[in-house]
């Protein structure tokens, strides 16, 4: 298999997350690529509930790079898509869980943060789409017509 670049892996992961969100009844729309902010906007069948989803796509099961701060993560949910282009596995994590599970790495005066794979690749997060809930069911448990 040919090696894929980071932008292609990112696109694959974003579309996998949109596809899986849609399977859960959400209307999922990608936002502008490489813009600051969330990667997917999802709204329920009645357009009364909205979710911002941050997608992190990885070619293999690797640590997730988080940058030099863990104080201002965006989105209501994070979807980490490991092995995005081969055998995708999604991990559904809240931003505050990402912050709590992150590890700092210091190189000189620069600190960067990483989410180690053994912290997100757990039964709690693996394919845990139920954590986000269904978009085709109202709060009262009714499927809109």
N, C-alpha and C positions, 0 to 999 in steps of 0.2 A: 504494500500500500504506500502511496506517495505521502510524503510529509506535508502536513498542512500548516499554514502560518497562523499566527495568533488571532488575526482578524477573522479568518475563516472559522477557527474553533469558537471564537466568541459568537459569531453569527449562528453556528450550529447549535450552541448551547441556548441562545436566546430563543430560537425557533422551537427547540425541544420544550423549553419552559412554557412558551405560548401554546403549543399543541397540548401539553399535559394540563395546563390551566383550562383550556377550552374543553377538554374532556370532562373536567369537573364542573362544567356549566358556566364558566366565566367567559365574558367577552374580553379577550386579551389582545392588546395592541402594542406592538413595539414602539418605543419612542425613538428620537433621533439618535443614531449610532454615534458613539464617541462624544456625546454631550454629557455634561455633568448632570447627575441625577439618576432617577430610576431607569430601568431598561424596559419594563413592561408596565402598562397601565391596564388593570383589569376591573371590570365592573359587572355587577350581577345582572340577572335577567330583567329586573325592574329598574335598573340604573339608580338604585338607592344606596348601594354599597360600593365603595371604590377601594382598590388596593394598589399600592405601589410596590413593585417587585424588582429587586436588584438581582441580576443573574451573574454568576461567576462560572465561567466555562473553563474546563481544564482538559488537555489532551490525554493526560493520564491521572491516576489518583495521586495528586501532589498536594503539598500545603497551598493554601490560598493566600496570595499576597494581599495585604490590607492597607499598605501605605504607611505614612509616618504618624497617623493619629487614629485612635479608635473611639473618639469622642463624638463624632458627627456622622454616623452611618445613616444613609438614606433608605427609605422604603419601609413598608410594613412587614415584608418578608424577604428573605434571601433564598434563592434557589442555586445551589452549587451543583453543577453538572460535571461529574467526573467521567473520563473516557468518552467525551462528547461525540467524537466522530467514529467511534468503533462500537462500544457496548455501553451506551449512556446509562448512568445511574444518577438519580436526582436526590439531593439532600435538602430538606425543607427546614430552615433555621430562622429564628427571629433575630433582628439586628442586635438586641441586647445579649442574646446567647453568643453571638459571634464575638462581641466585646469581651464577655466573660471568659470565653474559651481561648482567646488569642494569646500568643506568646510574643514578647518583644525580642528583637535581635539588634544588637548594637555593633556598628562598624565605625570606629572612630567616634566622632561626636554625633553621628547620625543614628537615630533609632528608627527601625521599621518594625511592623507587626505582621505576623503570619498566623493563619489558622491551620494548625497541623492536621493532617489527614486522619489521624487516630482520634481526633476530637470531634470531627464532623461525621466521619464514617462509622456511625453507630446505629443500632436498631431504632433508637428514638427518632432519628432524622431521616434514615434511608427510606426513600419513596413514601414519605409521611405526608402525602397530599391532604389527608384528612385534617391535618393541623390548620390548613388554610380554610377548609370547609368548602361547601358546594356553592356555586354561584347561581344555580338554577332552582334553589330552594329559598324561600323567604325566611325571616326570623321565626315565623309561626309554623315553619315546616311545610309550607304549601308550594307546589310547583306552579309558577305563574302560567297563565294560558297563553 
